Amino acid sequence: MTIKSKFNIVLYEPEIPQNTGNIVRLCACTNARLFLVGKLGFSMSDKYLKRAGLDYWKDAEIIKYDSIEDLYKNNQNSRFFYLTTKSKNVYTDYAFKENDFFVFGPETRGLPENILNSNKETAITIPMSEGQRSLNLSNSVAIVLYEAIRQNG
């Protein structure tokens, strides 16, 4: 089966190079675009970043923006979904469409409150056992991305 759907993964201020490298590989394998937004917690030449992405870098479409405002300005009329542990809106309750954007925050702190508060209707979560903090970032991206792909055939 070949995946033709086009979705957008946004990593807002990612901190761990291995997660980003894994997500580069995921995006290459799913035809998703990867947006890196804000200050990165690592260098793009980081050996762990490169190792995690293996030889998939050439196949991934990666776009860098300095701010979330630049992302919005350059993608007007797009739908954005914000992944967080601070929402009761479960990701499987939404109907995703091609070209939707899925925004993920930094590994240690998540998306800023001002972004979540401005987007409560599209702040979504992946259910977890009570008392657990969060899933790994690259796992979370894969879960949501494959649900969007599944919904769109």
trRosetta pair geometry for C-beta under 8 A, 3 or more apart (Angstrom, degrees):
i j d omega theta_ij theta_ji phi_ij phi_ji
3 29 7.7 65 34 144 137 60
3 30 5.3 -49 109 -146 159 55
3 31 5.4 -167 108 15 98 113
3 149 6.0 -28 -140 -147 119 134
4 31 6.6 -17 -146 56 20 166
5 30 7.6 -29 72 171 92 87
5 31 6.7 140 73 79 48 117
5 98 5.5 -138 -154 -104 83 97
5 148 7.2 180 142 126 148 91
5 149 5.1 -177 47 -119 145 75
5 152 4.9 103 -104 94 137 135
5 153 7.8 144 -58 66 116 63
6 31 5.9 -77 -93 134 65 102
6 32 7.0 144 -157 -109 46 45
6 33 7.0 34 -173 -15 92 96
6 98 5.5 57 55 -167 75 101
6 99 6.1 23 98 -70 97 64
7 30 7.5 -27 40 132 106 117
7 32 4.7 -26 69 -119 81 102
7 33 7.6 -151 99 28 39 73
7 96 7.5 11 -111 161 125 130
7 98 6.9 -113 -71 -141 66 50
7 99 7.1 -129 -112 -64 43 11
7 100 5.9 -17 -137 62 91 77
7 101 7.8 158 -180 -94 74 29
7 102 6.9 21 163 -3 117 108
7 145 6.1 176 80 -137 147 84
7 148 5.3 80 -89 114 152 147
7 149 7.2 -100 -12 -62 132 79
8 32 6.6 176 -87 -172 19 87
8 33 4.9 -17 -113 65 74 101
8 34 8.0 167 -160 -85 58 20
8 35 6.2 26 -180 -11 102 115
8 75 7.7 141 173 -136 176 154
8 78 7.6 -3 31 -176 151 143
8 99 6.8 26 -14 -164 109 44
8 100 6.8 -150 35 101 90 38
8 101 4.3 -34 84 -105 119 70
8 102 6.9 164 89 19 62 66
9 23 6.4 -153 132 -178 151 117
9 26 7.8 62 -31 97 167 114
9 27 5.9 -120 28 -87 132 113
9 32 5.4 59 -13 145 104 130
9 33 7.1 -176 28 88 69 49
9 34 5.2 -20 70 -110 102 65
9 35 6.9 -178 91 25 49 74
9 101 7.9 170 -82 -156 12 61
9 102 5.6 -22 -113 65 58 98
9 104 7.3 -6 -172 5 86 114
9 141 5.7 47 -141 -152 133 118
9 145 6.6 -25 -75 -81 115 123
10 35 4.4 -19 -108 70 73 113
10 37 5.8 10 -170 -5 99 126
10 71 6.6 67 -128 -154 134 154
10 80 7.9 -8 11 -140 147 102
10 101 5.6 34 -20 -179 120 104
10 102 6.6 -177 24 86 81 44
10 103 4.2 -20 72 -108 124 68
10 104 6.6 164 86 22 64 66
11 14 4.1 -2 161 -45 125 118
11 20 6.3 146 136 -108 176 94
11 23 6.7 120 -56 94 133 166
11 34 7.1 5 0 -171 105 94
11 35 7.1 176 25 87 62 58
11 36 5.5 -15 65 -112 101 62
11 37 6.9 170 83 24 48 78
11 104 5.6 -22 -109 70 58 101
11 137 7.7 65 -124 174 108 133
12 37 4.9 -29 -108 74 63 112
12 38 5.6 50 -166 15 67 129
12 68 6.4 11 -120 -79 120 109
12 103 6.0 35 -25 -174 117 96
12 104 6.7 -174 19 85 82 44
12 105 5.2 -32 67 -112 110 52
12 106 6.8 -83 99 -36 75 70
12 111 6.3 63 62 -109 144 82
12 115 7.8 -14 -153 -55 175 176
13 37 7.1 -54 -31 93 58 71
13 38 4.2 -42 -62 95 85 131
13 39 5.5 23 -120 63 95 69
13 40 7.0 -163 -142 -93 45 32
13 41 6.9 73 171 -33 73 93
13 105 7.1 -2 57 -164 95 63
13 106 4.6 -40 102 -62 97 110
14 19 6.5 -149 -166 88 121 115
14 20 5.0 119 126 -70 156 113
14 36 6.8 -73 15 -136 114 92
14 40 6.2 -3 62 -135 79 78
14 41 6.3 -115 113 22 49 100
14 42 7.8 -45 107 22 90 103
14 104 7.9 39 -83 100 95 103
14 106 6.3 171 -113 -113 25 64
14 107 7.0 56 -153 -23 65 92
14 137 7.2 133 -131 161 102 164
15 41 3.4 30 -131 21 56 163
15 42 7.3 107 -177 -21 33 94
15 106 5.0 66 -24 -160 108 100
15 107 5.0 -110 47 29 111 103
15 108 6.0 -9 30 0 164 102
16 19 4.4 69 86 6 105 111
16 20 7.1 169 89 -9 57 85
16 41 7.0 3 -37 82 35 131
16 42 7.5 53 -161 -28 10 133
16 107 5.2 21 -4 -9 114 156
16 137 7.1 157 49 27 118 136
17 20 5.7 -60 -150 41 38 109
17 21 6.1 40 154 -21 71 107
17 41 7.9 -132 -48 90 71 85
17 42 4.2 -139 -66 148 102 176
17 46 4.3 -105 -118 107 156 148
17 48 4.4 106 92 89 125 103
17 49 3.6 -87 -171 -61 108 85
17 52 6.9 161 133 14 76 133
18 21 5.6 -53 -145 37 32 114
18 22 6.4 35 155 -20 65 103
18 48 5.1 -60 -62 160 81 109
18 49 7.2 -116 -66 -85 33 44
18 51 7.8 -30 -109 77 81 96
18 52 4.5 148 -146 -68 58 147
18 138 8.0 -83 125 -25 73 140
19 22 5.8 -55 -151 35 31 111
19 23 6.3 27 152 -17 65 108
19 52 7.7 -11 -1 160 12 165
19 107 6.4 158 -2 -70 165 130
19 136 7.0 -158 -110 174 111 91
19 137 4.5 44 -165 69 141 120
19 138 4.7 -157 -150 -37 73 100
20 23 5.6 -56 -147 39 33 112
20 24 6.5 44 150 -26 65 98
20 36 7.4 41 -143 -102 128 117
20 40 7.9 23 -73 -148 164 115
20 42 7.4 -158 25 51 141 131
20 49 5.8 -14 80 -130 110 99
20 52 7.4 106 74 82 56 138
20 53 7.8 -33 118 -56 69 111
21 24 5.5 -44 -150 26 34 116
21 25 6.8 33 152 -15 62 101
21 48 6.8 -139 -12 136 145 62
21 49 4.7 176 -60 -161 107 44
21 50 6.8 -76 -113 -2 127 8
21 51 6.6 19 -173 70 165 52
21 52 2.5 108 98 79 132 107
21 53 3.9 -113 -156 -34 80 79
21 54 7.9 111 172 -7 107 56
22 25 5.7 -55 -157 36 35 112
22 26 6.4 37 146 -19 67 106
22 52 5.0 -64 -45 170 66 117
22 53 7.5 -115 -48 -76 21 58
22 138 3.9 13 96 -134 131 156
23 26 5.2 -47 -143 37 39 116
23 27 6.2 41 155 -21 67 102
23 34 6.4 124 133 -119 103 131
23 137 7.4 -51 -53 127 126 99
23 138 5.3 -135 -56 -116 82 88
23 141 5.3 26 -116 74 108 167
24 27 5.9 -55 -148 36 28 110
24 28 6.5 29 153 -19 63 105
24 34 6.3 -61 -102 -16 60 169
24 52 7.5 109 38 105 108 91
24 53 4.0 -8 78 -117 134 117
24 56 5.9 145 127 98 90 111
24 57 6.2 0 163 -95 138 63
24 60 4.8 -89 -168 -38 79 174
24 62 6.9 -15 -119 -74 99 124
25 28 5.8 -53 -149 34 31 112
25 29 6.3 22 156 -12 65 111
25 52 7.1 -120 -14 143 122 70
25 53 5.4 -172 -47 -138 86 53
25 54 6.2 57 -94 29 122 100
25 56 4.4 118 -111 40 66 161
25 60 7.6 -74 -72 -61 22 131
26 29 5.9 -65 -148 42 28 106
26 30 6.1 -2 163 4 67 118
26 32 7.3 -13 124 43 82 127
26 138 6.9 167 -20 -164 140 93
26 141 6.3 124 92 112 160 118
26 142 5.7 -117 -130 -87 144 88
26 145 6.8 118 157 57 121 161
27 30 6.2 -72 -135 51 26 93
27 31 7.9 -101 175 75 57 6
27 32 4.4 -100 -135 75 75 90
27 33 6.8 35 -164 -163 124 4
27 34 4.5 -76 -71 -46 170 107
27 60 4.9 73 92 -136 110 106
27 61 7.3 -119 150 45 122 66
27 62 7.8 109 94 -76 155 78
28 56 4.0 -165 31 -176 161 108
28 57 7.8 -74 -64 -57 140 12
28 59 3.9 80 -149 97 114 107
28 60 4.2 -73 -65 -66 91 83
29 56 7.2 -43 -37 -135 83 138
30 145 5.9 70 134 155 170 129
30 146 7.6 -110 -112 -79 142 68
30 149 6.4 -102 -157 -69 115 144
32 145 6.0 -56 -60 -144 158 130
33 61 4.6 -48 -119 90 80 114
33 62 7.8 167 -170 -87 68 27
33 63 6.5 13 173 3 113 112
34 60 5.9 3 11 174 124 115
34 61 6.8 155 25 86 72 57
34 62 4.8 -20 75 -108 105 72
34 63 7.2 166 89 25 52 67
35 62 7.9 159 -89 -160 25 53
35 63 5.0 -24 -108 72 72 96
35 64 7.6 153 -162 -93 57 25
35 65 6.4 4 -174 6 104 108
35 71 6.1 91 169 -122 146 119
35 101 7.5 -10 19 -142 140 112
36 40 6.3 4 175 -79 124 115
36 62 6.6 18 -7 -174 108 99
36 63 7.4 179 24 87 69 44
36 64 4.9 -21 68 -109 100 75
36 65 7.5 170 86 28 51 62
37 64 7.7 170 -80 -159 38 50
37 65 4.8 -6 -114 67 79 99
37 66 7.8 6 -158 86 60 10
37 67 7.0 21 -173 161 94 11
37 68 5.6 73 166 -81 140 62
37 70 7.7 179 -136 64 97 99
37 71 5.4 -26 -105 -47 133 135
38 65 7.7 9 -29 95 47 77
38 66 7.0 62 -99 172 32 36
38 67 6.3 64 -84 -109 72 40
38 68 6.9 0 -51 -38 106 79
40 43 7.6 131 102 -87 124 18
40 44 7.2 66 83 -56 167 77
41 106 7.1 98 -31 -137 131 115
42 46 4.5 -18 168 -42 117 153
42 48 7.7 -88 -154 63 152 107
42 49 6.0 159 123 -49 140 127
43 46 4.9 140 65 -47 76 83
43 49 7.8 -145 85 11 57 143
44 49 6.8 -117 -152 109 35 159
45 49 7.8 111 104 58 10 126
45 50 7.4 0 -167 -41 40 122
46 49 4.0 82 74 4 102 111
46 50 6.8 -179 89 -8 54 84
47 50 5.7 -56 -146 41 34 110
47 51 6.0 35 155 -22 68 108
48 51 5.6 -51 -139 37 31 111
48 52 6.2 30 160 -19 64 106
49 52 6.2 -58 -149 35 24 107
49 53 6.5 10 158 -6 61 114
50 53 6.1 -69 -149 45 28 104
50 57 7.4 -24 -134 -50 71 140
51 54 7.2 22 -180 -72 35 51
53 56 5.3 -122 175 59 77 96
53 57 5.2 71 136 -61 132 86
53 60 7.4 -78 -158 0 121 146
55 58 7.0 -18 169 16 70 106
56 59 5.3 -68 -164 47 62 108
56 60 5.9 60 141 -31 88 108
57 60 6.0 -62 -144 31 31 109
57 62 8.0 -33 -155 -11 73 135
65 68 7.5 109 109 -85 129 22
65 70 4.1 -178 -167 93 114 118
65 71 4.7 179 57 -61 168 79
65 74 7.2 -156 -98 27 131 135
66 70 5.7 78 49 0 75 152
67 70 4.8 107 59 0 77 98
67 71 7.3 -133 104 -2 49 85
68 71 5.3 -47 -154 32 41 118
68 72 6.5 41 149 -18 68 102
68 115 6.8 -86 -174 -101 172 125
69 72 5.7 -52 -148 37 33 110
69 73 6.1 35 153 -22 66 108
70 73 5.6 -53 -142 37 31 114
70 74 6.2 15 163 -6 65 112
71 74 6.4 -72 -149 46 22 99
71 75 6.1 -21 166 20 63 119
71 101 8.0 130 165 -158 119 158
72 75 6.4 -85 -137 57 22 85
72 76 7.1 60 163 -81 63 62
72 80 7.9 -45 -100 -42 87 149
73 76 6.9 -8 -161 -50 26 95
75 78 4.3 -27 157 7 98 142
75 101 6.8 79 142 -51 154 143
78 99 6.4 -117 -132 147 98 100
78 100 7.4 145 178 -127 89 34
78 101 5.7 61 143 -13 126 115
79 97 6.8 82 32 47 142 107
79 99 7.7 98 33 105 88 81
79 100 4.8 -39 81 -120 105 83
79 101 6.8 178 92 25 51 78
79 122 7.3 -161 -179 -128 86 149
80 100 7.6 160 -92 -171 23 73
80 101 4.6 -23 -109 73 70 112
80 103 5.8 21 -172 -18 103 121
80 119 6.8 -61 98 -140 109 148
80 122 6.2 105 94 122 64 147
81 91 7.6 91 166 -124 141 90
81 94 6.9 138 -111 119 139 169
81 96 7.5 -59 -20 -105 149 103
81 100 6.3 24 -3 169 109 118
81 101 6.9 172 24 89 67 57
81 102 5.2 -20 70 -110 101 65
81 103 6.8 177 85 19 45 79
81 122 4.9 -118 -110 174 57 99
81 123 7.8 151 -169 -99 60 19
81 124 5.4 -8 -177 10 109 123
81 144 7.8 -166 103 -174 134 136
82 87 8.0 128 92 -37 90 146
82 103 4.8 -24 -107 68 66 110
82 111 5.7 -36 -173 -5 112 175
82 115 6.4 174 -130 139 148 104
82 116 6.1 -167 127 -102 146 66
82 119 5.2 101 -2 100 137 135
82 122 6.1 92 11 112 85 83
82 123 4.6 -34 75 -107 107 67
82 124 6.9 138 68 19 49 69
83 91 7.6 5 -109 -79 91 125
83 102 6.4 39 -31 180 112 92
83 103 6.7 -171 13 82 78 52
83 104 5.0 -9 51 -98 124 73
83 105 7.5 -146 78 4 81 80
83 111 7.5 135 70 -21 55 124
83 123 8.0 163 -85 -161 8 60
83 124 6.1 -36 -101 74 56 80
83 125 7.1 115 -158 -102 63 40
83 126 7.3 11 -153 -15 109 95
83 140 6.1 128 167 159 152 126
83 144 6.5 -103 -86 -47 131 159
84 87 5.1 94 75 -9 103 103
84 105 7.2 46 -93 3 82 125
84 110 5.8 85 -128 -173 82 128
84 111 5.7 -78 -83 33 109 113
84 116 5.7 52 -61 -109 166 126
84 123 5.3 -18 29 -173 126 104
84 124 7.5 122 32 65 74 32
84 125 6.0 -61 80 -83 56 87
85 110 6.7 -104 19 -94 92 150
85 125 6.0 91 -120 -131 31 117
85 128 7.5 -29 -127 21 105 131
85 133 7.1 -71 -84 172 175 48
85 134 5.4 -105 -51 -90 136 91
86 110 7.2 124 -7 140 112 158
86 116 6.2 25 81 -168 128 159
86 123 7.2 -39 84 160 84 136
86 125 7.6 -179 44 -78 29 124
87 116 7.5 -145 -59 -157 103 113
87 120 7.6 164 -117 -155 106 62
87 123 4.2 -175 -80 122 140 98
87 124 5.9 -107 93 -115 150 11
87 125 4.5 -178 68 -30 91 107
88 125 7.2 -16 -97 23 8 132
89 93 6.6 -122 -171 61 70 127
89 94 7.5 50 165 -47 108 112
89 121 7.6 107 -78 -171 160 31
89 122 7.8 -126 109 -140 162 14
89 123 6.2 120 39 86 127 61
89 124 4.8 -83 106 -108 102 62
89 125 6.4 122 70 12 58 83
90 93 4.9 91 71 -7 85 108
90 124 6.9 33 155 -162 11 90
90 125 6.2 -53 -103 69 46 78
90 126 7.8 81 -149 -114 71 25
90 127 6.0 -3 -121 -43 112 100
91 94 6.3 -62 -166 26 43 110
91 124 4.5 98 -84 156 71 129
91 125 6.7 -137 -30 74 87 27
91 126 5.8 -9 4 -80 128 66
91 143 7.6 103 74 125 157 103
91 144 5.5 -98 -163 -112 155 94
91 147 6.3 105 133 75 114 162
92 147 6.3 -111 -95 -152 73 143
94 122 8.0 82 -116 -133 149 71
94 124 6.3 -69 -10 -96 140 145
95 151 6.4 174 -148 -175 61 142
96 100 5.0 -102 -161 19 92 158
96 147 7.2 104 9 113 138 86
96 148 4.0 -68 101 -123 156 89
96 151 5.4 117 49 64 90 147
96 152 6.9 -77 95 -38 90 109
97 100 5.5 118 61 -41 64 105
97 152 7.2 113 -139 -88 34 122
98 152 5.9 119 -55 -144 83 156
100 148 6.5 -137 58 -139 127 138
102 141 7.2 140 109 -133 132 72
102 144 5.4 148 -148 123 154 137
102 145 6.8 -131 29 -73 156 74
102 148 7.4 -128 -46 -34 131 148
103 111 6.8 69 127 -94 106 135
103 115 7.7 -117 127 164 146 137
104 111 7.6 -135 -177 -55 24 101
104 137 6.1 117 160 -153 140 97
104 140 6.5 134 -120 101 132 124
104 141 6.2 -65 -37 -77 155 94
105 109 6.7 -94 145 92 123 67
105 110 4.1 76 76 -176 143 37
105 111 3.5 -141 -61 -54 127 55
105 112 7.3 167 -123 -14 130 52
105 115 8.0 162 -83 67 114 143
106 109 5.3 21 77 46 110 86
106 110 6.8 -74 59 -17 64 11
107 137 5.2 -83 -93 -38 92 128
110 134 7.4 -166 -70 -88 109 151
111 115 4.9 -96 168 77 112 129
111 116 5.5 129 101 -51 116 97
112 115 5.0 92 67 6 83 102
112 116 7.2 -160 97 -1 43 89
113 116 5.6 -62 -145 44 35 108
113 117 5.7 33 160 -21 72 110
114 117 5.9 -51 -135 39 28 110
114 118 6.3 24 161 -16 61 111
115 118 6.1 -64 -150 39 26 107
115 119 6.4 -17 163 17 62 118
116 119 6.4 -87 -144 56 25 86
116 120 7.1 64 161 -84 66 60
116 123 5.1 63 -149 -105 82 145
117 120 6.7 2 -151 -55 31 96
119 122 5.1 -56 174 59 99 93
119 123 5.6 121 107 -48 85 88
120 123 5.5 -45 -137 14 32 117
124 144 7.8 123 99 -120 128 127
126 135 6.2 -32 82 6 137 140
126 140 5.9 -152 4 -132 148 89
126 143 5.7 59 -117 105 143 150
126 144 7.0 -106 -68 -58 114 94
128 132 4.7 -107 147 72 126 124
128 134 7.5 -147 -33 -121 166 26
128 135 6.6 -160 -86 -45 128 94
129 132 5.1 75 69 -8 83 123
134 140 7.7 -30 175 -57 94 139
135 139 5.1 -109 160 87 113 118
135 140 4.8 139 87 -63 117 95
135 143 7.5 19 115 -3 164 143
136 139 4.2 79 68 10 95 111
136 140 6.8 -166 87 -12 46 86
137 140 5.7 -57 -148 34 30 112
137 141 6.5 30 156 -19 65 103
138 141 5.6 -47 -147 33 35 114
138 142 6.5 37 153 -19 64 105
139 142 5.7 -58 -151 37 32 111
139 143 6.4 35 153 -24 67 104
140 143 5.7 -50 -147 31 32 113
140 144 6.5 18 161 -7 65 108
141 144 6.4 -66 -150 43 27 101
141 145 5.8 22 159 -17 67 117
142 145 5.9 -58 -135 42 25 109
142 146 6.0 18 168 -13 64 112
143 146 6.5 -69 -152 40 18 102
143 147 6.6 18 154 -18 59 109
144 147 5.7 -55 -150 34 32 113
144 148 6.5 33 153 -18 66 104
145 148 5.7 -55 -153 35 33 111
145 149 6.4 31 151 -17 66 106
146 149 5.3 -48 -141 39 39 114
146 150 6.1 47 154 -25 66 102
147 150 5.6 -49 -145 34 31 115
147 151 6.4 33 155 -20 63 105
148 151 5.9 -54 -149 34 29 112
148 152 6.5 6 158 -1 63 114
149 152 6.1 -75 -148 49 28 98
